[in-house]
Amino acid sequence: MPRPPRIQRRLEDSRRDGRRAVAIAALLPLLAAGCAAGHANQASPAEEAASGDPVTGELVVLAAASLTDVFGRLSDRFEAAHPGVRVELGLGGSSSLARQVIDGAPADVLATADSATMDTVVEGLRGQRIDTPALMATNALEIAVPAGNPADVVGLVDLTDPALAVALCAPEVPCGAAAQRAFDAAGVSPAPDTLESDVSAVLTKVRLGEVDAALVYRTDVLRAHDEVEGIPFPEAPVNDYPVVVLPDARNPAAARAFVDLVLSDEGRQVLRDAGFDVPAAMDAREP
């Protein structure tokens, strides 16, 4: 059974990239309150957040684990630009985050690692006036191996070797669904030793040398620096990354401003710097 999203809460550390995350477990009291309250708010965030509204208070942003570094940096920049705001960043598997939102978690913004998961949220919130999710970037899978590639992995077929220790994302999360599409396209069947609840958990297995190979996003290979090597492969699928202000946002003014930052030239550059593809011709507001 997949483990719950493994998320840590960290205060800003000046010696590292400033990143703040909040454990999903820490949101459970709010989740219970949100579920009890239901989805009473029927106005769209855009209608509630007039352009002159001050941007203050707490902002809860739920984001796919592969966005850890990007949204950490953007959260720090957002707080610097709006000193009255505290961003609580919840990171985990997109499918788990989507279930929480549908169940009434009181979040303001949701960003997922594929459009299919976001579609389930839009469908689950049917009847509410939710904004159209905006496409912010795309990402592709790579084979990840420990530094030095001790098992001499060269391609996708090696992940079918039962003699190798292999980690994959669980099939219900976007990186797992993308992995299955890759194996189907290659006409091979994987032999995973472990299925993890999000891509960060898979990456950790590779970084610690607990597995010989895994499938993660290209951006995850980059954020692991010299601890992990990436091997591109021709069957790698490309995932869209959408973001949306949620209809029950408790802080719609801040939520709208945060999404605007993500979709701005500044936000798009942060995504590019992390290895995401943000095509120049792509209008960031069109899904």
Secondary structure, DSSP 8 states (H G I E B T S, - for coil): -------------TTS-------GGGGHHHHHHHHHH-S---S-HHHHS-TTS---EEEEEEEEGGGHHHHHHHHHHHHHH-TTEEEEEEEE-HHHHHHHHHTT---SEEE-SSHHHHHHHHHHTTTS-----EEEEEEEEEEEEETT-TT---SGGGGG-TTS-EEEE-TTSHHHHHHHHHHHHHT-----SEEESSHHHHHHHHHTTSSSEEEEEHHHHHHTGGGEEEE--TT--EEEEEEEE-TT-SSHHHHHHHHHHHHSHHHHHHHHHTT-B--TT--TT--
